[in-house]
Amino acid sequence: MPSIIQRIYQLLEAKSLSATSLANHLGLRQSTVSGWKLRDKNPPSELIVPIANYLDVSPYLLLTGKEHPFINSLLSNDEQQLLSYYRKASVEGRTMILLAAVREIERGSK
């Protein structure tokens, strides 16, 4: 099972983000973030929520590698799949998904 820092780097790669951009977001030096990876050391606990927010994932996912079971119990399989696609999409892709949803809602209300 990947460590937290390994999950962070997997998410950075999947979202086409860099460790430098994460470091800048957190107000840290890039060497601090890359040092975590080099030593396979997890970031301090007080940074888990800001990192999760930056990566647009839940802290639970960052810590465990899974979505929180309570969240999944609230969503249908289709909603979970849509959320998964949305989270994997680029900023442009997310905008397109949201616009498609708005268009569909507007079309249905006519």
C-alpha positions as CSV (number, residue, x, y, z in Angstrom):
1,M,0.0,0.0,0.0
2,P,1.4,3.4,-1.0
3,S,2.5,5.8,1.8
4,I,0.8,9.2,2.0
5,I,3.7,10.9,0.2
6,Q,3.6,8.3,-2.5
7,R,-0.2,9.0,-2.9
8,I,0.5,12.8,-3.0
9,Y,3.0,12.3,-5.9
10,Q,0.6,9.9,-7.7
11,L,-2.1,12.5,-7.5
12,L,0.2,15.3,-8.6
13,E,1.1,13.3,-11.6
14,A,-2.5,12.3,-12.4
15,K,-3.5,16.0,-12.2
16,S,-0.5,17.2,-14.2
17,L,0.7,19.3,-11.2
18,S,4.2,19.7,-9.9
19,A,5.8,19.3,-6.5
20,T,7.0,22.9,-7.0
21,S,3.4,24.1,-7.4
22,L,2.3,22.2,-4.3
23,A,5.3,23.7,-2.3
24,N,4.3,27.2,-3.5
25,H,0.7,26.6,-2.5
26,L,1.8,25.5,1.0
27,G,4.4,28.3,1.3
28,L,7.2,25.8,1.5
29,R,10.5,25.4,-0.4
30,Q,10.3,22.8,-3.2
31,S,13.2,21.0,-1.5
32,T,11.0,20.4,1.5
33,V,8.4,18.6,-0.5
34,S,10.9,16.7,-2.6
35,G,12.7,15.8,0.6
36,W,9.6,14.0,1.8
37,K,9.6,11.9,-1.3
38,L,13.3,11.2,-1.2
39,R,13.1,10.0,2.4
40,D,9.6,8.4,2.0
41,K,8.6,10.7,4.9
42,N,5.0,11.9,5.2
43,P,4.2,15.6,5.5
44,P,3.3,17.0,8.9
45,S,-0.2,16.3,10.0
46,E,-1.2,20.0,9.9
47,L,-0.5,20.0,6.2
48,I,-2.7,17.1,5.3
49,V,-5.9,19.2,4.9
50,P,-4.2,21.9,2.8
51,I,-2.6,19.3,0.6
52,A,-5.9,17.5,0.1
53,N,-7.6,20.8,-0.7
54,Y,-4.9,21.6,-3.3
55,L,-5.2,18.2,-4.8
56,D,-9.0,18.4,-4.7
57,V,-9.4,15.1,-2.8
58,S,-10.6,14.3,0.7
59,P,-8.1,14.1,3.5
60,Y,-9.4,10.6,4.1
61,L,-8.4,9.6,0.6
62,L,-5.0,11.1,1.1
63,L,-4.5,9.2,4.3
64,T,-6.0,5.8,3.4
65,G,-6.1,5.7,-0.4
66,K,-9.8,5.2,-0.3
67,E,-12.8,7.5,-0.3
68,H,-14.6,7.7,3.0
69,P,-17.3,5.0,3.1
70,F,-19.9,7.5,4.4
71,I,-19.4,9.6,1.3
72,N,-19.8,6.6,-1.0
73,S,-22.9,5.5,0.8
74,L,-24.5,8.9,-0.1
75,L,-23.8,8.6,-3.8
76,S,-25.1,6.3,-6.4
77,N,-22.7,4.4,-8.6
78,D,-23.3,6.9,-11.4
79,E,-22.6,9.8,-9.1
80,Q,-19.4,8.2,-7.9
81,Q,-18.3,7.6,-11.4
82,L,-19.1,11.2,-12.5
83,L,-17.2,12.5,-9.4
84,S,-14.2,10.3,-10.3
85,Y,-14.2,11.6,-13.9
86,Y,-14.5,15.2,-12.6
87,R,-11.6,14.8,-10.2
88,K,-9.4,13.3,-12.9
89,A,-10.2,16.0,-15.5
90,S,-8.1,19.1,-16.1
91,V,-9.5,22.5,-15.2
92,E,-10.8,22.9,-18.7
93,G,-12.3,19.4,-18.6
94,R,-14.1,20.3,-15.3
95,T,-15.5,23.4,-16.8
96,M,-16.8,21.4,-19.8
97,I,-18.4,18.9,-17.4
98,L,-20.1,21.6,-15.5
99,L,-21.3,23.4,-18.6
100,A,-22.7,20.1,-20.0
101,A,-24.6,19.6,-16.7
102,V,-26.0,23.1,-16.8
103,R,-27.1,22.7,-20.4
104,E,-28.8,19.4,-19.6
105,I,-30.7,20.9,-16.6
106,E,-31.7,23.9,-18.7
107,R,-32.9,21.7,-21.5
108,G,-34.9,19.6,-19.1
109,S,-36.6,22.6,-17.6
110,K,-38.0,23.9,-21.0
